[in-house]
Amino acid sequence: MENLVIVRGGGDIATGTIYKLYKSGFKVLVLEIEHPSAIRRHVAFSEAVYEGVQKVEDVTCILSHSLEEAISFLDEGKLVMFVDEEGNAIETLKPEIVVDAILAKKNMGTNQSMAPITIALGPGFEAGVDVDIVIETQRGHNLGRLIEKGSAIPNTGIPGLIKGYGKERVIHSPAKGVLHNINKIGDIVKKGDVIATIGDVKVEASMDGLLRGLIRDGYPVTKGFKIADIDPRLEEYDNCFTISDKARCIAGGVLEAILYRRGKL
């Protein structure tokens, strides 16, 4: 389908790309897993899997329950979400462009044969082998840069610094079980505050700040699973509900990559 982009993944970073491509006039179908685990849920289109619809800023994504329904929604000009972990819709719809925005730090099956233009975000892919172009996702001078040969910077496992805080900003599950939230995204918390529980285990805030991200209430987690994100900048409340600078920068790289590859076909 000409001008159709299929994006694998609908998390907060992927949402920046989905938003930009949709606003730029592309037909966009987002493929997700059955139980997405986005932390920054208010700015992740993946929440449409649970809610049926998800609005991020001024764009609404609607969940389709069949491929036929997805096609109908696309023809109506809607932004569409479809649960398809294996990406089977790609072979059926034959899109012009496939973007792997799963950000799993490894290739979950995306390859160059899927579409005339294939793009992947972050490490785990080799440009020119797995996909046409890889987009750098590591914060710094090269964020959003197009890579035509080689791979993105390997994952460090350490979040980017904000006001001198890095790994402290991210909270991982201290136990296995079902998470029950006490706080909500946007709350101001103090270090040691109990923000959630997993059975009898308390999940405490790792630092003072703004609770920018928190996984869905009732989500089954494993020990070490990323479940929350704290921003030390209390004045950045609105950022909890808008696409991040990082996601927008990466999105610009994806749009550039599409236009660049079109010019070479």
Salt bridges, closest charged atoms under 4 A:
GLU34 OE2 - HIS35 NE2 3.96
GLU47 OE1 - ARG216 NH1 2.68
GLU51 OE2 - ARG216 NH1 3.21
GLU57 OE2 - ARG248 NH2 2.61
ASP58 OD2 - LYS23 NZ 2.73
GLU69 OE1 - HIS65 ND1 3.53
ASP75 OD1 - LYS27 NZ 3.75
GLU76 OE1 - LYS78 NZ 3.05
GLU96 OE2 - ARG262 NE 2.84
ASP132 OD1 - ARG261 NH2 3.65
ASP187 OD1 - LYS184 NZ 3.11
ASP217 OD1 - HIS180 ND1 3.96
ASP229 OD1 - ARG169 NH1 3.32
ASP229 OD2 - ARG212 NH2 2.84
ASP231 OD2 - ARG233 NH2 2.79
ASP245 OD1 - ARG139 NH2 3.40
